[in-house]
Amino acid sequence: MLNKNLLTIRNAAFVVLFIALAVVADHVVVAKLWGNPGQTFTLFQILGPLPGFFLGPVLGIAAVLVSELINFILLHKTADPITLLRLLPMLGGAYYFAMHGKKHTILIPILAIILFNLHPVGAQAWMYSLIWLIPIVTTLFFKHGLFFKALGATFTTHAIGGSFWNYYNYMTPEMWTALIPVTLTERVLFAAGITVSFIAINAVLTRFFSNAKIEVLNLEKGISVF
């Protein structure tokens, strides 16, 4: 009984550890969100998908959601539609990162593309939504490389956020078109950050906890970047 309780405590401690890491990361600003001076990208955009792998899809998504809710309270964010909707994209990114290679994950970007093009402005800027074909491509044709998993995760996150953004912010077709190279550059950099962060965290956890009996902790051996 004592060992079982100890294992439970260890499992819970690791979930809390990832929540704490995500909360801290959401306070480190890395870039401003173009088109809305009040919104920013934080280190959370890079670390957010990782719990999906290390803790699995269920606990990983739960850890991300809890961390987002904690930051919602700590930062005294207003419960307006756009702020609440911003809770969703990283949950999708964490799920994709956990389930990369599973064909059903392409439903998220497909729905995002449809939603974007149902909007009158989005329909005129339909070419912008084509960037959300990237997570579909990485799912179907690049199932093993870590960078492609990260690329698919960050574009899945962006697909969810971008498809809603069109409904709650004033954007013209020209503005969306101008954003294409910005978005591509931004997301490739995020994917690189996710890749490096995963390798670093995986190495630390493998070094110190590979022999520990922590049932919820998943580790990767023999990482293939591409």
N, C-alpha and C positions, 0 to 999 in steps of 0.2 A: 504493500500500500504506500509506503514511504517513497519508493522509487517511482511509482506511478504519479504521485503528487509532484515529485521533483521534475519529472518530465513535463508535466503540465505547466509548471512554473517556468521552465526553460522555454517552452513553446510560446507562452504568453509574453515572456520577456523579449523574444525576438520580434514578435509582432509590434510590441510597444517601441522597440528600437527603430524599426523602419518608419513607424508613425512619427517619432521624434525627428528622425533624419529628414523626412518630407516636410515637416512643419518648419524646421530651420531653413531648408532649401527654398521655401516659398517666400523667405524674407531677403533673399539675395537676388537683387535685380540684375539681369544681364542685358536687357534691351527694352525699349519702349515699343508699345503696340501701335503700329502705323494706323492713323485714322481716328485714334481715341487717346488723347493725352493722359486721361485718367487711368488707363490700363497698361500693364507692363508684362513682359516675359521675365520669369525668374528661373533660378537654378532648378526649381521644381519641374520645369518643362523637360529637363534632362534626366533627373532622377526619378520622376514620377512613374514611368512605365516599369521600372526595375522590380518593384515588389510583386508584380504580376508573375515574374519568373521565380524569384527566390522564395516566395510564400505560396505560389500557386494562384490560379485565377480567382478563387473565392476569397481567401484571406488577403490576397494581394489587393484586390479591388476594395475590400473592406478597409484595409489599412490606408489606402489612398483617400477614400471617402472620409474617413474619420479625420485624417490630417487636414483635408480641405475644410471640413466643418470647424475644426479647431482654429484654423487661420481665419475663417470667416468671422469667428467671434473675436479673436485677438486683434484683428485689423479693423474691427467695427465696420465691416462692410454693409452697405445698404442692401436690403433684400429686394432689389429691383430685378426684372426679368433677365437682363443680360448678365448680371453677376451670378444669379442662380444657375443659369444655363452654362456658365463657365465651370461649374462643378462636373459637368458631364464629359467633356472631351478627354480628360486624363484617365477617367475610368475606362473609356474605350481604348485608349493607348495602352493601359496596363493589361487589359484583356487581350488585345492583339499580341502584345509581347509574350504573354503566357501561352497563347494558342497559335502562334505563328506556324504556318504550314497547313492549318486546318481550313478547308475550303469555305466553311460558313463565315469566316471572318471577312470575306469580300462583301458580305451583305451591308456592312457598315458604310464603306465608301460608296457603294451603289446607291443606297438610300440617301446619302449626303448629296450625291450628284443630282438625283431626282428632285430632292427638296430645293436645292439651289436653283435649278432650272425652272421650277414651278413659279418662282418669283419673277415678275416682269423685268426687273433689272438683271437678275441672274440669267434669264433667257437670252438677253442681249449680250451678256458676257459669258456665254456658254463655254468658250475656250478656256476660261479660268478653271472651271470644274474638271477639266481633263487632267489636271495635276493630281486629282484624287484617284486616277487610274493606277498610280504608283503602288499603293498598298495591295491592289489587286494583282499587279505584275509580280511583286515580291512574294506574295502568297503562292501563286501558281508556278513560278519559275525559279525562285531563289529561296528555297526552303531551309537551307543549312547555314548560310553565312550570317554571322552576328551583325555585321553592318547593315545587311538587307533587312534583317529582323527589326533593327533599330529604325531604319528608314521607313519601313511599313508602319511601325508604331507611331512615329512622330507625324506621318502624313494622315494616319487614321485619327489621331488627336486633332489635327488641323481640319480634317474633313468635317468632323462633328461641329467644331467651333465655327468654321467658315460658313457652313450651310445655314446655321442659325444667325450668324452675324448679319447677313443680308436683310434679315427681317427686322432687326432692332437698331440698325445704324444706317445713316444716309450714305449710300455709295452710288456712284454712277458707273455705267459700263466702262468708261474710260479709266476710272480709278481702279477697277478690278483688273483690267488689262495691264495697266502699269505695274500692278502688284505681282504679276507672274514671275519675273526674274527675282524680285525681292523675296518672295515666298520660297522659291526653289533654293536660293542661296541660304536663307535662314534655316530651312528644314534639313538641308544637307549638313549644315554645321551642328544642328541639334542632334542629328543621327550620329555624327562623329563623337559628340559629347556623350551620348548615351552609350556608345560602343566603348569608349575609354573608361567611363564610369563603371560599366558592367565588369570589364576586365579587372579593374582595380578592386572593386568590392568583392568580386568572386575570389580573387587571389587572397585577400585578407581573410575572408570567411573560410576558405579552404585551408589556409595556413593554421588558423587557430581553432576552427570548429569542425573540421572534417571528421574527427573521431568522436565528437560529442553526439549524444543521443537526442538530437533536436528534430522531432518528426516533421515539423512544418518546413524545415529549411531544405531547399533544393540548391545543389551546387553543380556547376558545369565543369567537366574535365575535357581536355583536348579541344579548346576553343578554336574554331575556324572563323576568322574575321570576314573572309569573302568566300 
